[in-house]
């Protein structure tokens, strides 16, 4: 048996410090699915639902896969608080005229914890981790409207306890190429637990996202504006629109891109006491290496709690 203090420690690390806790304080499982995934999207605070030509759209809006200009792959790693580490990988390609197929994997390892019985006798150590595997498909309806869907397998474990979930992601992307303007909508984590940790069934962190992307005409800047967590429950309907996310990507030259972002939900959630610091703000860069490689980095502030650093290497195959 695990002593409460150690079990609570695991839950605090896995849920409070790693997850974006909703303002409505809803009780969900698999909250790691609310985390940003790759470095490019994280540098822009997760405002990624309307972005095109990026394989990591599989994690935000599978419809974006239908805009890929060729085979793409990405692999990434990020360092979180304490000894928490996470990673991601994705791949997508078009198959004849059938459509675009993709696979995405993300995991979080929360490290090792001491384990004791009810008499405070050491029982060694235990670990905790989360894993999600997405299989996606996307295609175009006529020219400007893209649509896509993922089937998602979720596995989570804390010591000898484990849980399995199945979910569906749905997405749409409408593009105005002449105006360099995109609108995106996605419904993420629509599913259920098929295996519970114990006797209690918990809900998945259902997320509805909406956003737009606009490339400016006289400035090498692309602006992303979006809303997340629109499925959360609030006393006032319009409260959910405080969940605004803004991101920008500035093309410095043909090899270097600079990125910044702001997430209003994270800024509120990571406030500690009267201090808020620069929580909710993010920044990063992308370096294009030749015709086939790209290195991305992101810094995400968690206020006084700390910061997260992400790296991704992208491939055009």
N, C-alpha and C positions, 0 to 999 in steps of 0.2 A: 504493500500500500504506500502511496506517495503522501508525504506530509503536505498539509494544505499550503504552507508557505512556499514550498518548492513548486507545487502545481500552479499556484497563483503567479509565481514568478514566470513560469512558462507562458501562461495565458497573457500576462501583461506584455511580455516581449512579443508574442505572436499577434496580439490583437491591438493593444493600445499604441505601442511605439511603431509598429510596422504598418498598421492599417490606417486608412483615412476614415475615421469614425464619423458617421453621418451626424448632422446637426440634430436630427430627430431622435438620435440614440436608439435606433432600431437594433434588434437582436438578430444578427445574421451569422452564418458560418461561412468559411472560405473567404474571409474579408481580404485576404491577400490579392484577390482578383480586382480590388479597387486600386491597387498600386499601379503607377505608371510602369511601363515595361522597358522599352529601349532608350538609348541615350538621346536620339534626336527628338522623340516625342517628349521626353522628360525635360529637356532643356527648354521646351516651349510649354511647360507646365501641363502636358497632357492634352493640349488643344489640337487633336489629331483626327477628329472624326470626318473632316472634309478634305484631308490631304490626299493627293494622288501620287501615283508612281513611287510607292514605297511598300516593300514587302511586309513591313511591320504593321500595315493597316489591318492585317489579320487579327490583331489584338484589340483594335478600336472600332473598325468598321469594315467588315469583309467585302463590302461592295468596292472598296478602293483597290482591291486586287485586280479588278477588270481594267484598270488604267495602266498596268505595268507595261513597259516598253520592251521587256525581254525577261529572261530567267533571272531571278534575284534570290539571294540568300543573305542572311544576317546572323551573326552570333555575338552575344554580349554577356557582360558580367557587371554586377554592381555591388559595392561595399556599403552596408548599412551600419546601424549602430552596433556597438559592442562586437560580438563575433558572428553577427548575422550576415550571411552572404546569399546572393541570388544570381540567377542567370536566365538567359533566354536564347532561343534559336528559332529561325523561321526560313521557309523556302516556298517559292511559288513559281509556276510556269503555266503557259497556255498549252492546252492539248488540242491540236487541230482546230476545228471550228466548234468544238463542244463547249469550251469555256476555260476558265482559269482555275487551277487547283492549287491548294496550299496546305502547309502543315506548320503549326507553331507550338513551341514548348516553352513553358516558364516554370521555374522552381524557386523555392525559398528554403534555405537551411538555417534554422534558428540557433544552432550550436548545441553544446552539451550542458546538462544540468545535473546537479547532485540529487541522488534519490535516497530517501530514508523510509523506514517503516514507522508504524505508530509509536514505537518506543525510541525513536530518534536514532536507530541503529542504521549505519550506512549500508545501502544496498547497491552501491556502485553509482553509475550514471545512466542517464537516458537522453534521448534526443527528440527533436520535433522538426517536421518539415512539411512542405506543401508542394504539390505538383499539379499542373494543368496541361493537357494536350488538346490542341484544336486542329480539326480537319476542316478545311474550308473550300467553298466553291463560289465563283463569281462569274458574271457575264454581263452583257449590255443589252438593253432593250432599245432598239433603234440606235441612235448615235450618242445622245447626251445623257441618258439615264442608265446608271449601273446599279446592279443589285447583287447581293451575296448573302451567304449564310455559313455558319460554323456549327459543327457538332463538337462538344467539349466534354472531355473526360477529366474528372477532378479527383485527386487523392490527397488525403491529409492524415498525418499521424502525430500523436503525442504519446511517447512511451509505448505501452502495449495497446493504447486506444487508437483506432483508425476509423476513417469515414470515407465513403465514396459518393460522388455526385455526378450527375449527367446534366448538361445544359445546352442551350441553343442560343447562338448569336444571330441576329438579323440586321441587315443594313441596306441603305440606299444612298446613292450619290448622284446628284444632278449637276451637270457641268455646262457653263457658258464659255466656250473656248475663246471667242472673240473678246469678251470682257475679262478673261482670265479670272473667272469667278466660279466657285464651287459651293454647293450646299450639301451637307451630309446629315444623316439621321441613322442612329443605331440603337438597337435594343440588345443588351448584353446580359448574360447569366440567367436566361429564362429556363429554369429547370428545378430539380429537386434532389434531395439526398436519396440514394438507393441503399446506402448502408450508414446507420447512425453511429455516433461515438458511443452512446449508451442507449437509454430508453427515450430520449427527447429528440424530436424532429425539429430541425432548425431550417430557417429559410435561407435561400441563396441571396447574395447582394445584387438584386435586380437593379440594373442601371439603364436609364434612357438618356441618350446624349444627342445634342443637336449643335451644329456649328456651320460656319462659313469660312472660306479661304479666299483671299483677294490678293492678287499680285498687282502692285501699283505700276502705273504706266511710266512715270518719269522718275522713279526711284527704285533701285534694285532691292526692294523690300516686299516680302510676302507676309501678310497679316492673317492670323487665325483668331477667330472669336467663337467661343462656344459655351455651352451650358452642360453640366454633368449632374448626376444624381437627381434627375427630374422625376424619378419614380418614388423618391422618399416621401414619407408622410409628414405633412406640416399642418398646423392649425389654420394658417393662412395660405391660400393657393399661390400667391405671388412670392412667398418666402423662398420657394425653390429657385427662383430666378436670381437669387443672390449667389447661386453656385456658378458664378461666371469664371471662365478661363480665357486668358488672352496670351497669345504667343506671337513672336515675330522672328523671321529669318532674313538676315541681311546678307546679300551676296557681295562679299568684299572684292573678290576677283574670281577667276575661273577655277581656282583651287581651294579657296577658303570661304566658309560661311559662318557667320556669327548669329547666335540665337539667344533670345531672352523670353521669359514667361512669367505669368502671375496667376496663381490659383487662389481664389478668395476663400474656398472651403478649407484648404490647408492652412491658410493664414489664421483663421479662427480656431481651428482644431489644435494647433500647436502653440497657442498662447499659454504661457505659464505665469500665473499671478498677474502682475501689472506690466510684465515685460512681454514684448512680442517680437522684437528684433526684426530680422528680414525674412521671417518664416513666410512661406507661400511664394517667394520669389525664386526664380531659377535662371540659369544661364549655361551657355555651352558653345561648342563650335563643331564644325565638320571640316575635314580635310580630304579633298579628292586626290587620290593617288593614281595617276594614269587613267586609263579608260575603264578599269574593271574593279577598282577598290575605293573604299571610303572609310575613314576613321571618324567616329563621332564620340564626343565627350559631353557629359552633363553634370552640373552641380545643382542640387536641390537643397535649399535651406529648410531646416526643421526648427528654426528659432534657437532657443537656448538648449534644446535637446541635442542638437548636433546637425549633421548634414549627410547627404547621400551622394556618392560619386558613381557615375555609370560610364561604361565604355562599350562601344559596339564597333564591329568590323563588318562592313557590307561588301557584297560581291555582286558584280554583274557577270553572269555566266554565259 
